[in-house]
Amino acid sequence: MRLGYNTNGLAHHSLPEALRLLASLGYRSVAITIDHAALNPYTSRYNIELQEIGALLSQLNLRSVIETGARYLLDPRRKHQPTLVTSKSDGRPQRVEFLRHAVDMAAALGSDCVSLWSGTLPDGDARGDGLCRLADSLHTVLEYAERRNVWLGFEPEPGMLIDSMQSWQELLERIDSPRLGLTLDIGHLHCLGEVPISEVIRCWAGRLLNVHIEDMRQGVHEHLMFGEGEIDFPPVLAALAEVEYSGGVHVELSRHSHAGPAAARQAMTFLQPQIDAALAAQ
């Protein structure tokens, strides 16, 4: 496994400077959250920026995943909208198009996967209708990802239609593609009481493409600095080492950008010795 960091926690840095900072701190992977100032596919300079970021990742020896959770990139007034579960008239095709752009980025950068989620079910909509829209849209994106030789890492997210490992299993009953893997957020598991986390990792090791990590308290979906929550991390990291997970373990502290460099340094100091110990024990 490789310790990484999500650029949504360095929102006040340019993407090149964020990559240089993370590499200088010892990170070996980066979760690039596409946003207004980070590989925005709707700008005139996008193709040039994509080439520059590809060259910089290679120079810094950083692996990558592409994250698609920017808050207001597609709609300046509605957070995370539109999604894969909204109606066509409310913009769902725009989300599908955006994910195709993300797949193209991953193909160009040689990223491990594109990470995505379902979105929240619109008020008044039936769950079954939302699942049908989600499966239909995912089929479209997965077909495109297959052509581009890119994997999708689906993240269950508290509050969204697919919020837990149980609903993730429900989704797989509707759309079971070899290109559809799992983005597993350690804090989300603890928040929802899906424990022991080590057993969840062992159960889903065959689908695991991407890991998010942060501290959290049970029942409260708030990403916390390590040591401020309740998670016991050594068993989690030991399980990842045991299943020989070789992808990125990406720190996700999206509300810490005001102290981004210090937060990234603190997370590295906390996690890297524990990862080293977990790997050495195998």
LUMDO-63257 format. One record per residue (C-alpha): residue number from 1; residue in three letters; z, y, x. Coordinates in steps of 0.1 Angstrom, whole numbers. Example, Ala and Ser with C-alpha at 12.3 -4.5 7.8 and 13.67 -1.06 7.14 Angstrom:
<dovos>
dovo lovex: 1&drenza: ALA&z: 78&y: -45&x: 123
dovo lovex: 2&drenza: SER&z: 71&y: -11&x: 137
</dovos>
This chain:
<dovos>
dovo lovex: 1&drenza: MET&z: 0&y: 0&x: 0
dovo lovex: 2&drenza: ARG&z: -7&y: 36&x: 11
dovo lovex: 3&drenza: LEU&z: 16&y: 65&x: 2
dovo lovex: 4&drenza: GLY&z: -4&y: 93&x: -14
dovo lovex: 5&drenza: TYR&z: 1&y: 125&x: -34
dovo lovex: 6&drenza: ASN&z: -15&y: 139&x: -65
dovo lovex: 7&drenza: THR&z: -31&y: 174&x: -61
dovo lovex: 8&drenza: ASN&z: -17&y: 185&x: -95
dovo lovex: 9&drenza: GLY&z: 15&y: 191&x: -75
dovo lovex: 10&drenza: LEU&z: -4&y: 214&x: -52
dovo lovex: 11&drenza: ALA&z: -21&y: 236&x: -78
dovo lovex: 12&drenza: HIS&z: -16&y: 268&x: -58
dovo lovex: 13&drenza: HIS&z: -36&y: 254&x: -28
dovo lovex: 14&drenza: SER&z: -73&y: 251&x: -25
dovo lovex: 15&drenza: LEU&z: -84&y: 215&x: -24
dovo lovex: 16&drenza: PRO&z: -93&y: 215&x: 12
dovo lovex: 17&drenza: GLU&z: -60&y: 230&x: 23
dovo lovex: 18&drenza: ALA&z: -41&y: 206&x: 1
dovo lovex: 19&drenza: LEU&z: -59&y: 177&x: 18
dovo lovex: 20&drenza: ARG&z: -51&y: 191&x: 52
dovo lovex: 21&drenza: LEU&z: -15&y: 196&x: 43
dovo lovex: 22&drenza: LEU&z: -11&y: 161&x: 30
dovo lovex: 23&drenza: ALA&z: -27&y: 145&x: 60
dovo lovex: 24&drenza: SER&z: -5&y: 165&x: 84
dovo lovex: 25&drenza: LEU&z: 26&y: 152&x: 66
dovo lovex: 26&drenza: GLY&z: 14&y: 116&x: 70
dovo lovex: 27&drenza: TYR&z: 0&y: 108&x: 36
dovo lovex: 28&drenza: ARG&z: -29&y: 83&x: 37
dovo lovex: 29&drenza: SER&z: -42&y: 87&x: 2
dovo lovex: 30&drenza: VAL&z: -48&y: 115&x: -23
dovo lovex: 31&drenza: ALA&z: -51&y: 115&x: -61
dovo lovex: 32&drenza: ILE&z: -76&y: 144&x: -68
dovo lovex: 33&drenza: THR&z: -70&y: 159&x: -102
dovo lovex: 34&drenza: ILE&z: -103&y: 175&x: -112
dovo lovex: 35&drenza: ASP&z: -95&y: 211&x: -123
dovo lovex: 36&drenza: HIS&z: -109&y: 246&x: -124
dovo lovex: 37&drenza: ALA&z: -105&y: 250&x: -86
dovo lovex: 38&drenza: ALA&z: -108&y: 213&x: -76
dovo lovex: 39&drenza: LEU&z: -142&y: 196&x: -79
dovo lovex: 40&drenza: ASN&z: -150&y: 213&x: -112
dovo lovex: 41&drenza: PRO&z: -183&y: 196&x: -122
dovo lovex: 42&drenza: TYR&z: -192&y: 226&x: -144
dovo lovex: 43&drenza: THR&z: -196&y: 251&x: -115
dovo lovex: 44&drenza: SER&z: -227&y: 261&x: -96
dovo lovex: 45&drenza: ARG&z: -211&y: 251&x: -63
dovo lovex: 46&drenza: TYR&z: -200&y: 217&x: -74
dovo lovex: 47&drenza: ASN&z: -225&y: 196&x: -54
dovo lovex: 48&drenza: ILE&z: -218&y: 215&x: -22
dovo lovex: 49&drenza: GLU&z: -181&y: 212&x: -27
dovo lovex: 50&drenza: LEU&z: -184&y: 174&x: -33
dovo lovex: 51&drenza: GLN&z: -202&y: 170&x: 0
dovo lovex: 52&drenza: GLU&z: -176&y: 191&x: 18
dovo lovex: 53&drenza: ILE&z: -146&y: 172&x: 3
dovo lovex: 54&drenza: GLY&z: -163&y: 139&x: 11
dovo lovex: 55&drenza: ALA&z: -167&y: 149&x: 48
dovo lovex: 56&drenza: LEU&z: -131&y: 162&x: 49
dovo lovex: 57&drenza: LEU&z: -116&y: 130&x: 34
dovo lovex: 58&drenza: SER&z: -135&y: 110&x: 61
dovo lovex: 59&drenza: GLN&z: -123&y: 134&x: 88
dovo lovex: 60&drenza: LEU&z: -87&y: 131&x: 77
dovo lovex: 61&drenza: ASN&z: -88&y: 94&x: 71
dovo lovex: 62&drenza: LEU&z: -77&y: 98&x: 35
dovo lovex: 63&drenza: ARG&z: -84&y: 74&x: 7
dovo lovex: 64&drenza: SER&z: -88&y: 88&x: -28
dovo lovex: 65&drenza: VAL&z: -87&y: 82&x: -65
dovo lovex: 66&drenza: ILE&z: -101&y: 106&x: -91
dovo lovex: 67&drenza: GLU&z: -76&y: 118&x: -117
dovo lovex: 68&drenza: THR&z: -88&y: 132&x: -150
dovo lovex: 69&drenza: GLY&z: -56&y: 147&x: -165
dovo lovex: 70&drenza: ALA&z: -62&y: 185&x: -160
dovo lovex: 71&drenza: ARG&z: -44&y: 203&x: -188
dovo lovex: 72&drenza: TYR&z: -70&y: 230&x: -198
dovo lovex: 73&drenza: LEU&z: -102&y: 222&x: -180
dovo lovex: 74&drenza: LEU&z: -122&y: 212&x: -211
dovo lovex: 75&drenza: ASP&z: -105&y: 235&x: -237
dovo lovex: 76&drenza: PRO&z: -87&y: 267&x: -226
dovo lovex: 77&drenza: ARG&z: -66&y: 267&x: -257
dovo lovex: 78&drenza: ARG&z: -56&y: 230&x: -263
dovo lovex: 79&drenza: LYS&z: -38&y: 210&x: -237
dovo lovex: 80&drenza: HIS&z: -56&y: 178&x: -226
dovo lovex: 81&drenza: GLN&z: -82&y: 182&x: -254
dovo lovex: 82&drenza: PRO&z: -106&y: 168&x: -264
dovo lovex: 83&drenza: THR&z: -97&y: 131&x: -258
dovo lovex: 84&drenza: LEU&z: -111&y: 97&x: -262
dovo lovex: 85&drenza: VAL&z: -94&y: 93&x: -296
dovo lovex: 86&drenza: THR&z: -105&y: 126&x: -312
dovo lovex: 87&drenza: SER&z: -134&y: 127&x: -336
dovo lovex: 88&drenza: LYS&z: -169&y: 133&x: -325
dovo lovex: 89&drenza: SER&z: -169&y: 166&x: -344
dovo lovex: 90&drenza: ASP&z: -137&y: 177&x: -325
dovo lovex: 91&drenza: GLY&z: -153&y: 171&x: -291
dovo lovex: 92&drenza: ARG&z: -149&y: 135&x: -281
dovo lovex: 93&drenza: PRO&z: -185&y: 133&x: -265
dovo lovex: 94&drenza: GLN&z: -174&y: 161&x: -242
dovo lovex: 95&drenza: ARG&z: -146&y: 139&x: -228
dovo lovex: 96&drenza: VAL&z: -170&y: 110&x: -224
dovo lovex: 97&drenza: GLU&z: -194&y: 133&x: -205
dovo lovex: 98&drenza: PHE&z: -165&y: 146&x: -183
dovo lovex: 99&drenza: LEU&z: -155&y: 110&x: -175
dovo lovex: 100&drenza: ARG&z: -191&y: 103&x: -164
dovo lovex: 101&drenza: HIS&z: -189&y: 132&x: -140
dovo lovex: 102&drenza: ALA&z: -156&y: 117&x: -127
dovo lovex: 103&drenza: VAL&z: -173&y: 83&x: -122
dovo lovex: 104&drenza: ASP&z: -201&y: 101&x: -102
dovo lovex: 105&drenza: MET&z: -174&y: 118&x: -80
dovo lovex: 106&drenza: ALA&z: -157&y: 85&x: -74
dovo lovex: 107&drenza: ALA&z: -190&y: 69&x: -64
dovo lovex: 108&drenza: ALA&z: -199&y: 98&x: -41
dovo lovex: 109&drenza: LEU&z: -164&y: 98&x: -24
dovo lovex: 110&drenza: GLY&z: -159&y: 60&x: -23
dovo lovex: 111&drenza: SER&z: -128&y: 65&x: -43
dovo lovex: 112&drenza: ASP&z: -106&y: 35&x: -54
dovo lovex: 113&drenza: CYS&z: -110&y: 43&x: -91
dovo lovex: 114&drenza: VAL&z: -111&y: 69&x: -118
dovo lovex: 115&drenza: SER&z: -78&y: 72&x: -135
dovo lovex: 116&drenza: LEU&z: -77&y: 81&x: -172
dovo lovex: 117&drenza: TRP&z: -57&y: 78&x: -204
dovo lovex: 118&drenza: SER&z: -62&y: 77&x: -242
dovo lovex: 119&drenza: GLY&z: -50&y: 110&x: -255
dovo lovex: 120&drenza: THR&z: -27&y: 116&x: -285
dovo lovex: 121&drenza: LEU&z: -37&y: 104&x: -320
dovo lovex: 122&drenza: PRO&z: -46&y: 134&x: -341
dovo lovex: 123&drenza: ASP&z: -22&y: 143&x: -369
dovo lovex: 124&drenza: GLY&z: -30&y: 123&x: -401
dovo lovex: 125&drenza: ASP&z: -53&y: 98&x: -384
dovo lovex: 126&drenza: ALA&z: -47&y: 61&x: -387
dovo lovex: 127&drenza: ARG&z: -38&y: 42&x: -356
dovo lovex: 128&drenza: GLY&z: -66&y: 17&x: -362
dovo lovex: 129&drenza: ASP&z: -92&y: 45&x: -364
dovo lovex: 130&drenza: GLY&z: -79&y: 59&x: -331
dovo lovex: 131&drenza: LEU&z: -81&y: 25&x: -314
dovo lovex: 132&drenza: CYS&z: -117&y: 21&x: -327
dovo lovex: 133&drenza: ARG&z: -127&y: 55&x: -313
dovo lovex: 134&drenza: LEU&z: -110&y: 47&x: -280
dovo lovex: 135&drenza: ALA&z: -126&y: 13&x: -276
dovo lovex: 136&drenza: ASP&z: -161&y: 27&x: -285
dovo lovex: 137&drenza: SER&z: -158&y: 55&x: -260
dovo lovex: 138&drenza: LEU&z: -144&y: 33&x: -233
dovo lovex: 139&drenza: HIS&z: -173&y: 9&x: -237
dovo lovex: 140&drenza: THR&z: -197&y: 38&x: -230
dovo lovex: 141&drenza: VAL&z: -178&y: 49&x: -199
dovo lovex: 142&drenza: LEU&z: -174&y: 14&x: -186
dovo lovex: 143&drenza: GLU&z: -211&y: 7&x: -189
dovo lovex: 144&drenza: TYR&z: -218&y: 38&x: -168
dovo lovex: 145&drenza: ALA&z: -191&y: 29&x: -143
dovo lovex: 146&drenza: GLU&z: -207&y: -6&x: -139
dovo lovex: 147&drenza: ARG&z: -240&y: 10&x: -130
dovo lovex: 148&drenza: ARG&z: -222&y: 32&x: -104
dovo lovex: 149&drenza: ASN&z: -200&y: 4&x: -91
dovo lovex: 150&drenza: VAL&z: -168&y: 23&x: -99
dovo lovex: 151&drenza: TRP&z: -135&y: 10&x: -114
dovo lovex: 152&drenza: LEU&z: -114&y: 26&x: -141
dovo lovex: 153&drenza: GLY&z: -76&y: 27&x: -139
dovo lovex: 154&drenza: PHE&z: -62&y: 32&x: -174
dovo lovex: 155&drenza: GLU&z: -28&y: 48&x: -176
dovo lovex: 156&drenza: PRO&z: -4&y: 42&x: -205
dovo lovex: 157&drenza: GLU&z: 12&y: 76&x: -211
dovo lovex: 158&drenza: PRO&z: 43&y: 83&x: -232
dovo lovex: 159&drenza: GLY&z: 34&y: 102&x: -264
dovo lovex: 160&drenza: MET&z: -3&y: 90&x: -263
dovo lovex: 161&drenza: LEU&z: -20&y: 64&x: -284
dovo lovex: 162&drenza: ILE&z: -17&y: 39&x: -255
dovo lovex: 163&drenza: ASP&z: 18&y: 47&x: -244
dovo lovex: 164&drenza: SER&z: 33&y: 14&x: -232
dovo lovex: 165&drenza: MET&z: 25&y: -19&x: -217
dovo lovex: 166&drenza: GLN&z: 25&y: -35&x: -252
dovo lovex: 167&drenza: SER&z: -1&y: -10&x: -264
dovo lovex: 168&drenza: TRP&z: -21&y: -15&x: -232
dovo lovex: 169&drenza: GLN&z: -22&y: -52&x: -241
dovo lovex: 170&drenza: GLU&z: -34&y: -43&x: -276
dovo lovex: 171&drenza: LEU&z: -62&y: -23&x: -260
dovo lovex: 172&drenza: LEU&z: -73&y: -52&x: -238
dovo lovex: 173&drenza: GLU&z: -77&y: -73&x: -270
dovo lovex: 174&drenza: ARG&z: -104&y: -48&x: -281
dovo lovex: 175&drenza: ILE&z: -121&y: -41&x: -247
dovo lovex: 176&drenza: ASP&z: -116&y: -65&x: -219
dovo lovex: 177&drenza: SER&z: -139&y: -55&x: -190
dovo lovex: 178&drenza: PRO&z: -135&y: -65&x: -154
dovo lovex: 179&drenza: ARG&z: -141&y: -28&x: -146
dovo lovex: 180&drenza: LEU&z: -110&y: -18&x: -166
dovo lovex: 181&drenza: GLY&z: -79&y: -19&x: -145
dovo lovex: 182&drenza: LEU&z: -45&y: -3&x: -146
dovo lovex: 183&drenza: THR&z: -29&y: 29&x: -134
dovo lovex: 184&drenza: LEU&z: 8&y: 21&x: -135
dovo lovex: 185&drenza: ASP&z: 32&y: 50&x: -136
dovo lovex: 186&drenza: ILE&z: 67&y: 39&x: -123
dovo lovex: 187&drenza: GLY&z: 85&y: 67&x: -141
dovo lovex: 188&drenza: HIS&z: 68&y: 60&x: -174
dovo lovex: 189&drenza: LEU&z: 81&y: 24&x: -173
dovo lovex: 190&drenza: HIS&z: 116&y: 36&x: -167
dovo lovex: 191&drenza: CYS&z: 114&y: 63&x: -194
dovo lovex: 192&drenza: LEU&z: 103&y: 38&x: -220
dovo lovex: 193&drenza: GLY&z: 128&y: 11&x: -210
dovo lovex: 194&drenza: GLU&z: 101&y: -12&x: -198
dovo lovex: 195&drenza: VAL&z: 123&y: -29&x: -172
dovo lovex: 196&drenza: PRO&z: 128&y: -45&x: -148
dovo lovex: 197&drenza: ILE&z: 98&y: -26&x: -133
dovo lovex: 198&drenza: SER&z: 94&y: -52&x: -106
dovo lovex: 199&drenza: GLU&z: 86&y: -78&x: -133
dovo lovex: 200&drenza: VAL&z: 60&y: -55&x: -149
dovo lovex: 201&drenza: ILE&z: 43&y: -51&x: -115
dovo lovex: 202&drenza: ARG&z: 42&y: -89&x: -110
dovo lovex: 203&drenza: CYS&z: 28&y: -95&x: -145
dovo lovex: 204&drenza: TRP&z: 0&y: -70&x: -141
dovo lovex: 205&drenza: ALA&z: -8&y: -73&x: -104
dovo lovex: 206&drenza: GLY&z: -42&y: -86&x: -111
dovo lovex: 207&drenza: ARG&z: -52&y: -54&x: -129
dovo lovex: 208&drenza: LEU&z: -34&y: -29&x: -107
dovo lovex: 209&drenza: LEU&z: -57&y: -2&x: -92
dovo lovex: 210&drenza: ASN&z: -36&y: 28&x: -89
dovo lovex: 211&drenza: VAL&z: 2&y: 37&x: -89
dovo lovex: 212&drenza: HIS&z: 19&y: 69&x: -98
dovo lovex: 213&drenza: ILE&z: 55&y: 74&x: -86
dovo lovex: 214&drenza: GLU&z: 83&y: 99&x: -93
dovo lovex: 215&drenza: ASP&z: 119&y: 98&x: -104
dovo lovex: 216&drenza: MET&z: 127&y: 99&x: -141
dovo lovex: 217&drenza: ARG&z: 155&y: 93&x: -166
dovo lovex: 218&drenza: GLN&z: 154&y: 68&x: -195
dovo lovex: 219&drenza: GLY&z: 141&y: 84&x: -227
dovo lovex: 220&drenza: VAL&z: 130&y: 117&x: -211
dovo lovex: 221&drenza: HIS&z: 94&y: 121&x: -200
dovo lovex: 222&drenza: GLU&z: 100&y: 145&x: -172
dovo lovex: 223&drenza: HIS&z: 87&y: 139&x: -136
dovo lovex: 224&drenza: LEU&z: 116&y: 145&x: -112
dovo lovex: 225&drenza: MET&z: 120&y: 147&x: -75
dovo lovex: 226&drenza: PHE&z: 133&y: 115&x: -60
dovo lovex: 227&drenza: GLY&z: 171&y: 112&x: -62
dovo lovex: 228&drenza: GLU&z: 173&y: 134&x: -94
dovo lovex: 229&drenza: GLY&z: 166&y: 105&x: -118
dovo lovex: 230&drenza: GLU&z: 178&y: 70&x: -123
dovo lovex: 231&drenza: ILE&z: 152&y: 47&x: -107
dovo lovex: 232&drenza: ASP&z: 162&y: 22&x: -81
dovo lovex: 233&drenza: PHE&z: 131&y: 23&x: -59
dovo lovex: 234&drenza: PRO&z: 136&y: -5&x: -33
dovo lovex: 235&drenza: PRO&z: 129&y: -33&x: -58
dovo lovex: 236&drenza: VAL&z: 99&y: -15&x: -71
dovo lovex: 237&drenza: LEU&z: 83&y: -11&x: -37
dovo lovex: 238&drenza: ALA&z: 93&y: -47&x: -27
dovo lovex: 239&drenza: ALA&z: 74&y: -60&x: -58
dovo lovex: 240&drenza: LEU&z: 43&y: -40&x: -48
dovo lovex: 241&drenza: ALA&z: 45&y: -54&x: -13
dovo lovex: 242&drenza: GLU&z: 51&y: -89&x: -27
dovo lovex: 243&drenza: VAL&z: 19&y: -88&x: -48
dovo lovex: 244&drenza: GLU&z: 1&y: -74&x: -18
dovo lovex: 245&drenza: TYR&z: -9&y: -43&x: -36
dovo lovex: 246&drenza: SER&z: -32&y: -24&x: -12
dovo lovex: 247&drenza: GLY&z: -40&y: 8&x: -31
dovo lovex: 248&drenza: GLY&z: -25&y: 42&x: -32
dovo lovex: 249&drenza: VAL&z: 11&y: 49&x: -44
dovo lovex: 250&drenza: HIS&z: 7&y: 85&x: -55
dovo lovex: 251&drenza: VAL&z: 36&y: 109&x: -59
dovo lovex: 252&drenza: GLU&z: 31&y: 128&x: -91
dovo lovex: 253&drenza: LEU&z: 51&y: 160&x: -93
dovo lovex: 254&drenza: SER&z: 28&y: 182&x: -114
dovo lovex: 255&drenza: ARG&z: 55&y: 208&x: -121
dovo lovex: 256&drenza: HIS&z: 65&y: 213&x: -84
dovo lovex: 257&drenza: SER&z: 35&y: 233&x: -72
dovo lovex: 258&drenza: HIS&z: 57&y: 264&x: -68
dovo lovex: 259&drenza: ALA&z: 73&y: 244&x: -39
dovo lovex: 260&drenza: GLY&z: 44&y: 221&x: -31
dovo lovex: 261&drenza: PRO&z: 47&y: 218&x: 7
dovo lovex: 262&drenza: ALA&z: 84&y: 213&x: 6
dovo lovex: 263&drenza: ALA&z: 82&y: 188&x: -23
dovo lovex: 264&drenza: ALA&z: 55&y: 168&x: -5
dovo lovex: 265&drenza: ARG&z: 75&y: 167&x: 26
dovo lovex: 266&drenza: GLN&z: 107&y: 156&x: 7
dovo lovex: 267&drenza: ALA&z: 88&y: 129&x: -11
dovo lovex: 268&drenza: MET&z: 74&y: 116&x: 22
dovo lovex: 269&drenza: THR&z: 108&y: 115&x: 38
dovo lovex: 270&drenza: PHE&z: 123&y: 96&x: 9
dovo lovex: 271&drenza: LEU&z: 95&y: 71&x: 2
dovo lovex: 272&drenza: GLN&z: 78&y: 62&x: 35
dovo lovex: 273&drenza: PRO&z: 108&y: 45&x: 52
dovo lovex: 274&drenza: GLN&z: 113&y: 24&x: 20
dovo lovex: 275&drenza: ILE&z: 77&y: 14&x: 19
dovo lovex: 276&drenza: ASP&z: 78&y: 5&x: 56
dovo lovex: 277&drenza: ALA&z: 109&y: -17&x: 49
dovo lovex: 278&drenza: ALA&z: 93&y: -34&x: 19
dovo lovex: 279&drenza: LEU&z: 62&y: -42&x: 39
dovo lovex: 280&drenza: ALA&z: 82&y: -54&x: 69
dovo lovex: 281&drenza: ALA&z: 102&y: -78&x: 47
dovo lovex: 282&drenza: GLN&z: 71&y: -97&x: 36
</dovos>
